[in-house]
């Protein structure tokens, strides 16, 4: 039997009912035995026959490989072996290992317990064992021991006969999955599959099936008289089985437990309406579940969304019960339309709640009105925000020829000295009563006043060195000229 895990690494198992005969318990508490050689112990012919209708708990052991010679790859190290399934057990029996996930490290010893009440038919059953093997060079999944010559059998007999010797010879070209023994005489065998205990989610159901036999009839603790019943309530279920002579047998009880569904509520931690760009809504789930699946495929307990839509979440708990909450609707708020209308050197934005002007992509400090008077050549945009808090930026408007005299019939406009140390004279002709404004190079106003004489003295001594623009306006028209302030 030392070929056990060398044989397990390849092959294909029948897919039907792969886990149908795994016991409900996560694991057994048997202490494994350690053996000098990898393999399965004891040999199959040393296990006693199980007896129809008599509860059994048989243990066999295995010693995992630390390494083996895999064809085409040479010697590889075994990292772990996981038992996926053991099927074709005699009806009424199920199996557990001493590992809750049926996984064993290379070189580890393990214990497998086959338990239950055999229901027949009597005979010799060849087990189907499927494993996943993780090695130092590759991982092999769904591998059947049979393909490499490992065969292990369990036998079921009638109570009044001897155990038939194990048949380990080929029948034709193969080893049969089942060799029938002479049928038992006497009362029927009563068992229920699954053997239980069984846990189902609230609102779900479980099918319980009684053992089959020629001429059998049934009476369940629920009053049902079919071979199988479907239940959805927590209870302990028993079936009485009758043969054609009305001999009867009573099954062991099967406990069905009903697990409450997880609870889940949703709340919008962020706004439930957002702007199409730049905004995020946060939706958080409060749940008793252990995993989350949102309608946008996220698997976290909360999500941050930037798209309008309806969002739901499904939570799953440790019993694999699920609950769904939602939807939470996130909508887009309207976006304003950003436009600029130009009249001379005055730019006017379309109506909005707030405004911010930019020159060549640079924010103009303090330029927050609906209109802006341009004093410097450049490309101007405006960002507008509506009452809902959404913003939009206009297309750029190019402004040139700032400073060109455009007041019909005006006389010369001059500044001297230019450059100036801060104090200078604004020279005009016939402009008494007109207003003047001075802007720095970023378009920020730094001084304004009214012209009282053709030789207006102005002091900018408090300003930094740089290029400034002075505009003279009579209300509907204006002219401008640039000058330079240098350090004193």
C-alpha positions in Angstrom: 0.0 0.0 0.0 3.0 2.3 0.1 2.1 3.5 -3.4 -0.9 5.4 -2.1 0.1 9.0 -2.8 2.3 8.2 -5.8 -0.9 6.7 -7.3 -3.1 9.6 -6.1 -1.4 12.2 -8.2 -3.0 11.4 -11.5 -6.3 10.3 -12.9 -9.9 11.3 -13.4 -12.7 10.5 -10.9 -16.4 10.2 -11.8 -17.9 13.7 -11.3 -21.4 12.6 -10.2 -21.9 12.9 -6.4 -18.3 14.0 -5.7 -19.0 14.9 -2.1 -22.3 13.0 -1.6 -20.8 10.7 1.0 -18.8 13.1 3.1 -20.1 13.3 6.7 -21.7 16.5 8.0 -19.0 16.9 10.7 -16.0 19.0 9.7 -13.5 16.5 11.0 -13.0 13.6 13.4 -10.8 13.5 16.5 -8.9 10.3 15.8 -5.1 10.5 16.5 -3.2 9.4 13.3 -0.7 6.6 13.4 2.8 7.2 11.9 4.2 4.6 9.5 7.6 4.1 8.1 6.4 4.1 4.5 3.9 6.2 2.7 0.6 4.4 2.1 -2.8 3.4 3.4 -3.1 1.2 6.5 -4.3 -1.4 7.4 -4.6 -3.3 4.2 -8.2 -3.5 2.9 -8.5 -7.3 3.5 -7.8 -6.8 7.2 -10.8 -4.5 7.8 -13.9 -6.4 9.0 -17.0 -6.5 7.0 -19.7 -4.0 7.9 -23.0 -5.5 8.8 -26.3 -4.3 7.2 -28.3 -2.4 9.8 -25.5 -2.2 12.4 -23.8 1.1 13.1 -20.1 1.1 12.3 -17.1 3.4 12.8 -14.0 2.0 11.1 -10.7 3.9 10.9 -7.9 3.5 8.4 -4.7 5.6 8.3 -2.5 7.0 5.7 1.1 8.2 5.7 1.7 11.1 3.3 4.7 11.2 0.9 7.5 13.7 1.6 8.6 13.4 -2.0 8.1 11.0 -5.0 9.4 10.4 -8.5 6.8 11.9 -10.9 7.2 10.6 -14.5 8.6 13.3 -16.8 9.7 15.6 -13.9 11.8 13.4 -11.6 11.8 13.6 -7.9 9.5 16.4 -6.6 8.7 17.6 -3.0 5.2 17.1 -1.7 3.9 20.3 -0.1 0.4 19.2 0.7 -2.3 16.7 -0.3 -6.0 17.5 0.0 -8.6 14.8 -0.1 -11.3 16.2 -2.4 -13.7 13.2 -2.1 -14.1 9.5 -1.3 -17.1 8.1 -3.1 -18.7 4.7 -3.9 -18.9 3.9 -0.1 -21.5 1.4 0.8 -24.9 3.2 1.1 -25.5 4.6 4.5 -21.8 5.3 5.2 -19.9 8.5 5.1 -16.3 9.6 5.8 -14.4 12.2 7.7 -10.7 12.9 8.1 -8.9 14.3 11.2 -8.3 17.6 9.3 -11.1 20.1 9.1 -10.2 20.9 5.5 -9.0 17.4 4.6 -5.5 18.8 3.8 -2.2 17.3 5.0 1.4 18.6 4.6 4.0 16.4 3.0 5.1 13.6 5.3 2.1 14.1 7.6 0.0 11.2 8.9 -3.8 11.2 8.7 -6.8 9.3 9.8 -10.0 8.6 7.9 -13.1 7.3 9.7 -15.9 5.6 7.8 -19.1 5.7 9.9 -22.9 5.2 9.7 -25.3 2.3 9.3 -24.9 0.2 6.2 -28.1 0.0 4.2 -27.2 -2.5 1.5 -27.1 -4.0 -0.9 -24.4 -6.3 0.5 -21.2 -6.7 -1.5 -17.7 -5.5 -2.1 -17.3 -1.7 -2.9 -14.2 -0.3 -4.5 -13.6 3.2 -3.2 -13.0 6.2 -5.4 -10.5 8.6 -3.9 -9.8 12.0 -5.5 -7.1 14.4 -4.2 -5.3 17.7 -5.1 -1.5 17.4 -4.8 0.6 20.5 -4.4 4.3 19.8 -5.3 7.4 21.9 -5.5 7.0 22.2 -9.3 3.3 21.9 -10.1 -0.2 21.4 -8.6 -2.3 18.4 -9.6 -6.0 18.6 -9.1 -8.9 16.1 -9.2 -6.5 13.1 -9.4 -7.8 9.5 -9.0 -5.7 6.9 -7.2 -7.1 4.1 -9.3 -5.3 5.1 -12.5 -1.9 4.3 -10.9 -3.0 0.9 -9.4 -4.1 1.9 -5.9 -7.3 0.0 -5.0 -9.0 0.0 -1.6 -12.3 -1.8 -0.8 -14.9 -2.0 1.9 -17.3 -5.0 2.3 -20.8 -5.1 3.6 -22.5 -8.4 4.6 -25.6 -9.8 6.2 -25.5 -10.3 9.9 -25.8 -14.1 9.8 -23.1 -14.9 7.3 -19.3 -14.8 7.3 -17.3 -12.1 5.8 -16.6 -13.0 2.1 -12.9 -12.9 1.3 -11.7 -9.7 -0.5 -11.6 -10.2 -4.3 -8.5 -8.3 -5.6 -8.4 -9.8 -9.1 -9.4 -8.3 -12.3 -12.7 -9.2 -13.8 -12.0 -8.9 -17.5 -10.0 -5.8 -18.0 -10.9 -3.9 -14.9 -11.5 -4.1 -11.2 -15.3 -3.8 -10.7 -16.7 -1.0 -8.6 -19.1 -3.4 -7.0 -19.3 -7.2 -6.5 -22.7 -8.3 -5.2 -23.1 -10.8 -2.4 -26.1 -13.0 -1.7 -28.9 -10.7 -0.5 -29.8 -10.8 3.2 -33.0 -12.4 4.4 -35.0 -10.9 7.2 -36.2 -7.4 8.1 -35.5 -4.3 6.1 -32.7 -1.9 6.8 -33.7 1.7 7.7 -31.4 4.6 7.2 -31.6 8.2 6.1 -29.4 10.1 3.7 -27.8 12.5 4.4 -27.1 11.0 7.8 -27.0 14.4 9.5 -26.9 16.7 11.3 -27.9 19.0 8.5 -28.0 22.8 8.6 -30.2 24.7 6.1 -30.8 28.4 5.7 -34.2 29.9 6.7 -36.5 29.6 3.7 -34.5 26.8 2.1 -35.3 23.1 2.2 -33.5 19.7 2.5 -34.4 16.4 0.9 -34.1 13.3 3.2 -34.1 9.9 1.5 -34.8 6.6 3.1 -32.8 3.4 2.2 -34.1 1.6 -0.8 -35.1 -2.1 -1.1 -37.4 -4.4 -3.1 -40.9 -4.1 -1.9 -40.1 -1.4 0.7 -42.7 1.0 2.0 -42.1 3.9 4.3 -43.6 5.9 7.1 -41.9 9.1 8.3 -42.2 10.9 11.6 -44.0 13.6 9.6 -46.6 11.2 8.4 -45.3 11.1 4.9 -45.2 7.7 3.1 -42.8 8.4 0.3 -39.2 7.2 0.1 -38.0 10.8 0.2 -39.3 13.9 1.9 -38.4 17.6 1.6 -38.3 19.5 4.9 -37.8 23.1 5.8 -38.4 23.1 9.6 -35.9 22.4 12.4 -36.6 18.9 13.8 -35.4 15.4 14.3 -36.6 13.2 11.5 -37.1 9.4 11.7 -38.3 6.8 9.1 -39.8 3.4 9.6 -39.1 1.0 6.7 -41.3 -2.0 5.9 -40.6 -4.9 3.6 -43.2 -6.9 1.7 -43.8 -9.1 4.7 -44.4 -6.0 6.8 -41.2 -6.6 8.8 -40.0 -3.1 10.0 -36.9 -1.3 10.9 -36.5 2.2 12.4 -33.8 4.6 11.3 -31.5 6.6 13.4 -32.8 10.2 13.8 -31.5 12.9 11.5 -31.4 16.4 13.0 -32.2 19.3 10.7 -31.2 22.7 12.0 -32.4 26.0 10.4 -30.0 28.9 10.4 -31.2 32.5 10.5 -30.4 34.5 7.4 -27.8 37.2 7.9 -29.0 40.8 8.4 -27.8 43.7 6.2 -28.7 47.4 6.0 -27.4 50.0 3.7 -26.6 53.7 4.4 -25.2 56.4 2.2 -22.3 57.8 4.0 -21.7 60.3 1.2 -24.3 62.3 -0.9 -26.9 60.3 -2.8 -26.6 62.7 -5.7 -23.2 63.7 -7.1 -21.7 65.8 -9.9 -20.7 63.8 -13.0 -17.0 64.6 -12.5 -15.0 64.8 -9.3 -17.7 63.6 -6.8 -17.9 60.3 -4.9 -20.8 58.7 -3.0 -20.0 56.2 -0.3 -22.4 53.4 0.4 -21.7 51.3 3.5 -23.3 47.9 4.5 -23.9 46.9 8.1 -24.3 43.2 8.2 -23.9 40.0 10.2 -22.5 38.2 7.1 -18.8 37.4 6.6 -18.6 38.3 2.9 -20.0 40.9 0.6 -20.8 41.0 -3.1 -22.1 44.4 -4.6 -24.0 44.8 -7.8 -20.8 46.5 -9.2 -18.8 43.3 -8.3 -17.0 45.0 -5.3 -16.4 42.7 -2.3 -15.7 45.2 0.5 -18.1 46.2 3.2 -18.5 49.7 1.7 -18.1 51.1 -1.8 -17.2 54.5 -3.3 -19.1 55.2 -6.5 -18.6 57.9 -9.1 -21.4 56.7 -11.5 -25.2 57.2 -11.2 -27.1 54.0 -10.7 -28.9 51.6 -8.4 -26.6 49.7 -6.0 -27.4 46.5 -4.0 -25.3 44.2 -1.8 -25.6 40.4 -1.0 -23.9 39.2 2.2 -23.1 35.5 3.0 -22.5 34.1 6.5 -20.6 31.1 7.7 -23.6 28.8 7.0 -23.6 30.0 3.4 -26.9 31.7 4.0 -27.4 34.9 2.1 -29.4 38.2 2.3 -29.6 41.1 -0.1 -30.2 44.8 0.6 -30.9 47.8 -1.6 -31.1 49.3 -4.0 -29.6 52.6 -3.0 -30.0 55.1 -5.9 -27.2 57.5 -6.7 -28.2 60.2 -9.2 -26.2 62.8 -11.1 -26.9 66.5 -10.3 -27.2 69.0 -13.3 -24.0 70.5 -14.6 -24.0 74.2 -15.5 -23.2 75.5 -19.0 -20.1 77.8 -18.9 -20.1 80.6 -21.6 -18.3 83.9 -22.0 -19.7 87.0 -23.8 -17.2 89.7 -24.8 -17.9 93.4 -25.1 -14.7 95.3 -25.8 -12.4 94.4 -23.0 -15.2 93.3 -20.7 -15.9 89.6 -20.4 -19.3 88.4 -19.0 -20.0 84.8 -17.9 -23.4 83.1 -18.2 -25.5 83.2 -15.0 -24.3 80.9 -12.2 -24.0 80.8 -8.4 -20.2 81.5 -8.2 -17.5 82.4 -10.7 -13.7 82.2 -11.0 -11.7 83.7 -13.8 -8.5 82.4 -15.3 -5.9 84.0 -17.6 -3.8 81.6 -19.6 -4.8 78.8 -17.2 -3.7 80.8 -14.1 -6.2 81.6 -11.4 -6.8 85.4 -11.2 -7.1 86.1 -7.4 -10.2 88.1 -6.5 -11.7 87.7 -10.0 -15.0 86.2 -8.7 -17.6 88.4 -10.3 -19.8 87.6 -13.3 -17.9 90.2 -15.3 -14.2 90.7 -15.7 -12.4 93.7 -17.2 -9.3 92.5 -19.1 -6.1 94.6 -18.7 -3.6 92.1 -20.1 -3.5 90.2 -23.4 -4.2 86.5 -23.0 -6.6 83.6 -23.2 -9.4 83.9 -20.6 -11.7 81.2 -19.2 -14.2 81.2 -16.4 -15.2 78.3 -14.0 -18.9 78.6 -13.0 -20.6 76.6 -10.2 -24.3 76.2 -9.9 -26.5 75.9 -6.8 -26.1 72.1 -6.8 -22.3 72.5 -6.4 -21.4 71.2 -9.8 -18.9 73.2 -11.9 -17.9 73.7 -15.5 -15.2 75.6 -17.3 -15.8 77.7 -20.5 -13.9 77.6 -23.7 -11.1 80.1 -23.8 -11.6 83.6 -25.2 -8.5 85.3 -26.6 -8.1 89.0 -25.8 -5.4 91.1 -27.6 -4.7 94.7 -28.2 -5.2 95.6 -24.5 -3.9 99.2 -24.2 -4.8 100.4 -27.7 -6.6 103.8 -27.5 -10.2 103.2 -28.3 -12.0 106.4 -27.1 -13.1 108.4 -30.1 -11.5 111.8 -30.4 -9.3 111.4 -27.3 -6.0 113.0 -26.8 -2.8 111.2 -25.8 -2.7 109.1 -22.6 0.8 109.0 -21.0 2.7 108.0 -17.9 6.0 109.6 -16.9 8.5 108.8 -15.8 8.2 105.2 -17.2 9.8 103.2 -15.6 8.9 104.8 -12.3 10.2 104.3 -8.8 6.6 104.4 -7.6 5.4 108.0 -8.0 4.5 109.1 -11.5 2.2 111.5 -13.4 -0.7 110.4 -15.5 -1.0 112.7 -18.5 -4.5 113.1 -20.1 -6.3 115.7 -22.0 -9.9 116.6 -21.3 -10.4 113.6 -19.1 -11.3 115.4 -15.9 -14.0 113.5 -14.0 -13.2 110.2 -15.7 -12.2 107.2 -13.5 -8.9 105.4 -13.5 -7.9 101.9 -12.3 -4.5 100.3 -11.9 -3.9 96.5 -12.2 -0.9 94.4 -11.6 0.4 91.9 -14.2 -2.0 89.2 -12.9 -5.0 91.5 -13.5 -5.5 92.3 -9.8 -6.7 95.8 -9.0 -4.3 97.7 -6.8 -5.6 101.3 -6.9 -8.4 103.4 -8.4 -9.6 107.0 -8.4 -11.0 109.9 -10.3 -9.0 112.2 -12.6 -9.1 115.8 -11.3 -6.4 117.3 -13.5 -4.6 116.7 -16.8 -1.5 116.1 -14.8 -2.7 113.6 -12.1 0.0 112.7 -9.6 -0.2 109.0 -8.5 1.8 107.2 -5.8 2.4 103.4 -6.1 5.3 103.4 -3.7 3.7 100.6 -1.6 3.6 98.2 -4.6 6.2 95.7 -5.7 8.4 96.1 -8.7 6.7 94.9 -11.9 4.5 95.7 -14.9 1.3 97.5 -14.3 -1.6 98.7 -16.4 -3.6 101.9 -15.9 -7.0 102.3 -17.6 -9.0 105.5 -18.0 -12.7 105.0 -18.5 -15.7 107.3 -19.1 -18.3 104.6 -18.4 -18.7 103.0 -21.8 -15.3 103.4 -23.4 -11.8 103.2 -22.1 -8.1 103.3 -22.9 -5.1 101.8 -21.2 -1.4 102.1 -21.1 1.3 99.9 -19.4 4.1 101.1 -17.2 6.8 99.7 -15.1 7.6 100.1 -11.4 11.2 99.5 -10.4 12.7 99.2 -7.0 13.8 102.5 -5.5 
